[in-house]
Amino acid sequence: MSYYQHHVFFCCNQRAPGARTCCNDKGASELRGYAKEKVKALGLSGAGKVRINQSGCLDRCELGPCIVVYPQGVWYRYLDEEDIDEIVERHLRDGEIVDRLRLPDQ
């Protein structure tokens, strides 16, 4: 069994202005902080539960901002706090994949 039930990585990559698009230009760091607080508020954080981390580039920035949830390997795109709420409540708490936010496997 994995140390965490769900380990969530937020792409928070930041590129130089004028370079290829990046998730951090779309609010990734702020929304990662929001997700972390939401998980704590719901009592979902800690060993055997949920861990929210930032990562470098996950190489899907054009589709992002994006996250990946392990161990399932489910990729999501999100735009705002409402999308984060839905991922946290439905996937991380209730175990249901949020199809409308899911990124294609390819």
Protein Blocks (a to p, Z undefined) as FASTA:
>chain_A
ZZbfbdcdddfbdcdehiacdfklnommmmmmmmmmmmmmnopgcehiacddddddehlm
mmmccddddfklpacddfbfklmmmmmmmmmmnopacfklpccfZZ
